[in-house]
Amino acid sequence: MAIIAGIDEAGLGPVLGPLVVSATAFEVPDDLLDKSLWQTLALAVSRKVSRTRKRIVVSDSKKLYHRQRPGALDHLELGALAFLGSLDQRPQSLRGLLAFVCPAMLKVMDEYPWYAGQDLPLPTCLTPTAVDLPAAALRTAMQRAGVKCLCMRSEVLEAGQYNRLVRATRSKATTVGDLVARLLAHVWELSAGKRVQIDVDRQGGRRSYLEGLQRIFPEAQFKVIDESETFSAYRITEASPIKGQTGATHNSVVRVHDGRDSGSTGGTPVPQSKSMGETPMPHNGAPMSGRVAEIRYQVEAEDQHLCVALASMLCKYIRECMMELFNRFWTARIAGLEPTAGYYVDGNRFYQQIVPEIKAMGIDTDLVYRCV
């Protein structure tokens, strides 16, 4: 068996509300490692909305969520709750959801007046039956294919935490990278000797992620498969010498070409290298016995990998549920105040309107407005 996983974020651009980074991971038979999960689970899952076939749509959250559309959260809600159901989780509220995917956030929420003592019943726009029936079909499709959902996990940063970290690192990218690192480490711990393939949605123009990965896995051996404009890939081998063998197991790096030109700009994933199944060798020649993972950073990865698309949906669903509580709090106190999605222009409009109330209530502005 092998493990495939995906990581994505929602809320990096806004000035209000949380930043959320999520990971989803699945155990699949080895022969399905390079096959699309959309194809494998086609009886219950689709990439696009269809009026005739009522399947769970798993796609980039930006394509599924439109704030002004009635029932705007329906696709995100169905996807998130149905896949959580495959983990035997049926959260009845936002706090119940966070208790499973990001339990540390529950304590943090009580530091913010708009969350303290508040909760949001789930589902928000679907009936329980509308979730349960597709979720049952999903479980059946997964069982038939030998696929198992291993985790749905999130890291959530509200404004106060976000501001502290961005000021400390002087970089939003570094802050996001730290959250991604926690999720990479979590998936790695799930692997238990299985082959692991993790796809991460890539933001910005960064090409090299090697240094960050070396900090996450300080004892691992690395192969740089590719570092191009839209695609970067690394093979990581656990530095665990076979019994009776000697040799250092410290961090080392090999650069290889794996069928791609290092200056290419294509977004097609690298084919699985045969060396994933071979006995890994560090620089000193001592055979290694340990986990092997391939971590790939790709532009628009949510269009290529179901795991990434599902992570995108979970992120956005959590963020929008939290924004619902945020908007309820302020609109109940300021007559005529229109809700906001928190993005720069409208977020600043909203913030300027609530500033007098923030001051009157003695709320630290760092808990409300994110540094840019």
C-alpha positions as MATLAB code, in Angstrom:
seq = 'MAIIAGIDEAGLGPVLGPLVVSATAFEVPDDLLDKSLWQTLALAVSRKVSRTRKRIVVSDSKKLYHRQRPGALDHLELGALAFLGSLDQRPQSLRGLLAFVCPAMLKVMDEYPWYAGQDLPLPTCLTPTAVDLPAAALRTAMQRAGVKCLCMRSEVLEAGQYNRLVRATRSKATTVGDLVARLLAHVWELSAGKRVQIDVDRQGGRRSYLEGLQRIFPEAQFKVIDESETFSAYRITEASPIKGQTGATHNSVVRVHDGRDSGSTGGTPVPQSKSMGETPMPHNGAPMSGRVAEIRYQVEAEDQHLCVALASMLCKYIRECMMELFNRFWTARIAGLEPTAGYYVDGNRFYQQIVPEIKAMGIDTDLVYRCV';
ca = [
       0.000    0.000    0.000;
       1.049    3.605   -0.604;
       0.006    6.998    0.717;
      -0.955    9.994   -1.388;
      -1.546   13.390    0.187;
      -2.239   16.985   -0.768;
      -1.745   20.351    0.927;
      -3.304   23.730    0.105;
      -4.211   27.032    1.764;
      -7.042   29.543    1.867;
      -6.994   33.074    3.215;
      -3.445   34.230    2.510;
      -4.597   37.368    0.685;
      -7.311   38.802    2.994;
      -6.759   41.408    5.704;
      -9.527   40.014    7.927;
     -10.210   36.503    9.137;
      -8.050   33.402    9.461;
      -5.402   31.836    7.275;
      -6.043   28.105    6.920;
      -3.679   25.443    5.565;
      -4.946   21.873    5.275;
      -3.741   18.407    4.348;
      -5.664   15.346    3.244;
      -4.113   11.903    2.905;
      -5.278    8.555    1.524;
      -3.951    5.027    1.603;
      -4.181    3.405   -1.825;
      -3.054    0.111   -3.379;
       0.390    0.404   -4.982;
      -1.046    0.002   -8.478;
      -3.239    3.086   -7.940;
      -0.403    5.369   -6.859;
      -0.135    7.036  -10.260;
      -3.840    6.854  -11.099;
      -6.171    9.811  -10.620;
      -8.325    9.504   -7.506;
     -11.078   11.223   -9.469;
     -11.021    8.239  -11.824;
     -10.673    5.688   -9.040;
     -13.664    7.095   -7.121;
     -15.684    8.093  -10.187;
     -18.839    6.356   -8.926;
     -19.111    8.877   -6.113;
     -16.856   11.815   -7.026;
     -16.517   14.207   -9.957;
     -14.407   17.214  -10.914;
     -17.324   19.311  -12.142;
     -20.848   20.145  -11.071;
     -23.475   18.133  -12.917;
     -27.236   18.534  -12.852;
     -27.847   14.947  -13.906;
     -25.359   12.983  -11.770;
     -25.456   13.810   -8.066;
     -21.876   13.071   -7.117;
     -19.577   14.834   -4.667;
     -17.722   17.563   -6.535;
     -14.061   17.838   -5.566;
     -12.302   20.749   -7.207;
     -10.417   23.957   -6.523;
     -12.456   25.826   -3.916;
     -12.206   29.035   -5.977;
     -14.225   27.307   -8.708;
     -16.874   25.999   -6.318;
     -17.467   28.916   -3.974;
     -19.088   32.154   -5.092;
     -20.163   34.263   -2.151;
     -23.207   35.834   -3.822;
     -24.674   32.527   -4.999;
     -27.543   31.106   -2.910;
     -26.265   28.184   -0.876;
     -22.726   29.284   -1.703;
     -21.115   26.804    0.699;
     -23.012   23.734   -0.520;
     -20.251   22.078   -2.577;
     -17.540   22.841   -0.018;
     -19.771   21.608    2.775;
     -20.696   18.361    1.049;
     -17.104   17.585    0.107;
     -15.676   18.343    3.536;
     -18.379   16.580    5.551;
     -18.667   13.543    3.258;
     -14.933   12.802    3.374;
     -14.909   13.411    7.129;
     -17.659   10.800    7.264;
     -15.248    8.294    5.739;
     -13.154    8.868    8.883;
     -16.256    8.182   11.009;
     -16.518   11.868   11.863;
     -19.870   13.700   11.748;
     -19.236   17.102   13.330;
     -22.425   18.815   14.433;
     -20.859   22.263   14.659;
     -17.841   24.343   13.690;
     -16.248   23.674   17.051;
     -16.830   19.966   16.552;
     -15.124   20.179   13.170;
     -12.154   22.073   14.584;
     -11.897   19.626   17.492;
     -11.027   16.959   14.927;
      -8.988   18.798   12.278;
      -7.317   21.513   14.412;
      -7.980   20.984   18.132;
      -5.494   23.675   19.206;
      -7.769   26.298   17.641;
     -10.527   25.735   20.204;
      -8.534   27.411   22.971;
      -7.435   30.231   20.659;
     -11.023   31.005   19.654;
     -11.895   32.131   23.165;
      -9.347   34.962   22.852;
     -11.516   36.572   20.153;
     -14.834   38.182   21.152;
     -16.596   37.091   17.938;
     -15.813   33.419   18.644;
     -15.918   33.314   22.447;
     -18.943   31.305   23.553;
     -20.177   31.092   19.956;
     -20.605   28.163   17.586;
     -22.060   27.446   14.161;
     -24.295   24.391   13.640;
     -23.278   22.090   10.778;
     -24.269   21.549    8.089;
     -24.954   25.213    7.413;
     -26.816   25.069    4.102;
     -27.463   21.367    3.423;
     -29.754   18.950    5.223;
     -28.154   16.009    7.047;
     -29.716   13.658    4.477;
     -28.159   15.647    1.631;
     -24.785   14.877    3.183;
     -25.417   11.313    4.360;
     -26.499    9.809    1.031;
     -23.479   10.975   -1.032;
     -21.235   10.126    1.924;
     -22.546    6.539    1.892;
     -21.869    6.288   -1.848;
     -18.347    7.605   -1.226;
     -17.647    4.982    1.438;
     -18.814    2.266   -0.941;
     -16.620    3.530   -3.782;
     -13.604    3.749   -1.474;
     -14.136    0.229   -0.132;
     -14.438   -1.232   -3.629;
     -11.227    0.488   -4.735;
      -9.298   -0.399   -1.585;
      -8.856    3.310   -0.767;
      -8.856    4.611    2.794;
      -8.877    8.208    4.002;
      -6.122    8.543    6.601;
      -6.372   12.156    7.669;
      -7.953   15.544    7.177;
      -5.924   18.018    9.184;
      -5.696   21.816    9.312;
      -3.536   24.564   10.708;
      -5.544   27.729   11.439;
      -4.016   31.131   12.157;
      -6.256   33.957   13.312;
      -5.158   37.575   12.935;
      -3.316   37.866   16.254;
      -1.229   34.743   15.680;
      -0.706   35.642   12.041;
       0.567   39.123   12.877;
       3.021   37.836   15.458;
       4.486   35.251   13.084;
       4.682   37.519   10.033;
       6.418   40.228   12.034;
       8.845   37.709   13.504;
       9.724   36.202   10.121;
       9.115   39.342    8.036;
       7.562   37.088    5.433;
       4.055   35.798    4.715;
       5.592   33.028    2.609;
       7.714   31.849    5.535;
       4.667   31.823    7.797;
       2.720   29.685    5.322;
       5.782   27.488    4.861;
       5.919   26.811    8.591;
       2.289   25.658    8.568;
       2.932   23.455    5.536;
       5.955   21.999    7.352;
       3.788   20.879   10.279;
       1.415   19.115    7.901;
       4.248   17.483    5.941;
       5.659   16.121    9.196;
       2.218   14.807   10.179;
       1.740   12.931    6.901;
       5.288   11.562    7.168;
       4.452   10.138   10.598;
       1.425    8.360    9.126;
       3.490    6.540    6.532;
       4.769    3.618    8.650;
       7.164    2.419    5.961;
       4.769    2.915    3.039;
       5.660    4.807   -0.115;
       4.477    8.402    0.216;
       3.638   10.978   -2.427;
       2.701   14.476   -1.254;
       1.590   17.255   -3.588;
       1.602   20.851   -2.389;
      -0.062   23.749   -4.156;
       2.728   26.162   -5.010;
       2.333   29.892   -4.431;
       4.498   32.678   -5.864;
       7.667   32.349   -7.904;
       9.786   30.311   -5.513;
      11.622   27.368   -7.108;
      13.685   25.743   -4.355;
      12.166   24.214   -1.231;
      15.152   22.069   -0.335;
      16.393   24.132    2.607;
      12.987   24.119    4.271;
      12.588   20.372    3.775;
      16.023   19.769    5.283;
      14.878   21.574    8.420;
      11.764   19.399    8.630;
      13.673   16.165    8.007;
      17.188   16.865    9.351;
      18.338   13.230    9.236;
      16.964   12.390    5.784;
      18.706   11.897    2.446;
      17.452   14.046   -0.447;
      17.293   13.819   -4.212;
      16.345   16.979   -6.089;
      14.239   15.743   -9.007;
      13.304   19.105  -10.473;
      13.234   22.811   -9.659;
      11.544   24.775  -12.426;
       9.198   27.735  -12.785;
       6.032   25.776  -12.069;
       7.195   22.476  -10.602;
       9.655   21.420   -7.886;
      10.077   17.832   -6.694;
      12.198   16.094   -4.063;
      12.683   12.477   -3.008;
      13.295   12.014    0.708;
      14.685    8.855    2.273;
      14.624    8.205    5.967;
      18.193    7.947    7.237;
      17.928    4.625    9.038;
      20.880    2.272    8.357;
      20.131   -1.403    7.868;
      21.124   -3.464   10.895;
      24.775   -4.480   10.762;
      25.718   -1.659    8.367;
      27.732    1.412    9.285;
      27.970    4.893    7.954;
      26.812    8.398    8.667;
      23.142    9.170    8.247;
      23.312   12.944    8.220;
      21.500   15.089    5.695;
      22.835   14.789    2.144;
      21.626   15.836   -1.291;
      21.807   14.356   -4.775;
      20.573   16.273   -7.806;
      19.082   14.198  -10.604;
      17.058   14.647  -13.766;
      13.938   12.523  -13.815;
      12.812   12.887  -17.383;
      12.293   16.647  -17.277;
      14.419   19.591  -18.276;
      15.265   21.697  -15.219;
      14.257   24.828  -17.052;
      10.891   23.528  -18.164;
       7.692   25.330  -17.285;
       5.184   22.503  -17.644;
       2.868   21.583  -14.806;
       2.554   17.865  -15.497;
       3.565   15.768  -12.492;
       6.820   13.834  -12.683;
       6.230   10.127  -13.362;
       6.993    7.911  -10.384;
      10.650    6.947  -10.510;
      11.530    3.270  -10.201;
      14.047    4.192   -7.539;
      11.139    4.686   -5.128;
      11.044    0.912   -4.842;
      14.801    0.342   -4.598;
      16.935    0.143   -1.476;
      17.992    3.771   -0.933;
      21.668    4.598   -0.753;
      23.214    7.610    0.974;
      26.421    9.216   -0.213;
      28.709    6.898    1.748;
      27.204    3.789    0.151;
      25.614    2.268    3.258;
      22.216    0.774    2.363;
      19.247    2.419    4.034;
      16.019    0.912    5.339;
      13.344    3.509    5.952;
      10.457    5.509    4.604;
      10.652    7.118    1.201;
       8.565   10.120    0.188;
       8.302   12.218   -2.920;
       7.206   15.794   -2.198;
       6.127   17.886   -5.169;
       5.295   21.588   -5.292;
       3.189   22.465   -8.306;
       1.383   25.542   -9.580;
      -2.380   24.888   -9.663;
      -1.884   21.485   -8.057;
      -5.564   21.451   -7.083;
      -6.393   20.932  -10.762;
      -4.091   17.905  -10.962;
      -4.644   16.054   -7.688;
      -7.846   15.273   -5.807;
      -6.012   15.348   -2.462;
      -4.955   18.957   -3.047;
      -8.399   19.977   -4.281;
     -10.013   18.439   -1.198;
      -7.505   20.227    1.045;
      -8.421   23.464   -0.741;
     -12.111   22.832   -0.038;
     -11.526   22.034    3.628;
      -9.494   25.236    4.052;
     -12.112   27.407    2.433;
     -14.976   25.748    4.298;
     -13.334   26.373    7.670;
     -12.446   29.952    6.783;
     -15.951   30.806    5.566;
     -17.573   29.269    8.641;
     -15.307   31.356   10.863;
     -16.015   34.456    8.788;
     -19.735   33.840    9.346;
     -19.243   34.203   13.105;
     -17.004   37.235   12.567;
     -19.628   38.965   10.411;
     -22.489   38.098   12.763;
     -20.661   39.674   15.677;
     -20.006   43.005   13.999;
     -23.225   43.377   11.995;
     -25.220   42.820   15.209;
     -23.458   45.833   16.734;
     -23.321   48.281   13.833;
     -26.539   49.122   12.019;
     -26.380   48.849    8.240;
     -22.950   47.187    8.198;
     -22.610   44.860    5.215;
     -20.755   41.560    5.737;
     -17.323   41.095    4.190;
     -15.228   38.291    2.748;
     -12.195   40.019    4.244;
     -10.215   40.673    1.048;
      -8.184   43.846    0.701;
     -10.590   46.469   -0.698;
     -13.792   45.325    0.970;
     -11.923   44.219    4.067;
     -10.568   47.735    4.513;
     -14.051   49.184    4.000;
     -15.386   46.893    6.709;
     -12.470   47.569    9.054;
     -12.859   51.343    8.819;
     -16.533   51.008    9.679;
     -15.890   48.923   12.778;
     -12.886   50.892   14.115;
     -15.035   53.100   16.428;
     -16.632   49.999   17.953;
     -13.242   48.281   18.270;
     -11.992   51.252   20.297;
     -15.162   51.465   22.352;
     -14.882   47.780   23.269;
     -11.155   48.025   24.005;
     -10.252   45.296   21.511;
      -6.643   45.056   20.386;
      -6.610   45.899   16.652;
      -4.020   43.155   16.148;
      -6.795   40.643   16.805;
      -8.828   42.102   13.946;
      -6.639   43.412   11.135;
      -3.823   41.413    9.552;
      -0.553   43.069    8.579;
       0.094   43.167    4.838;
];
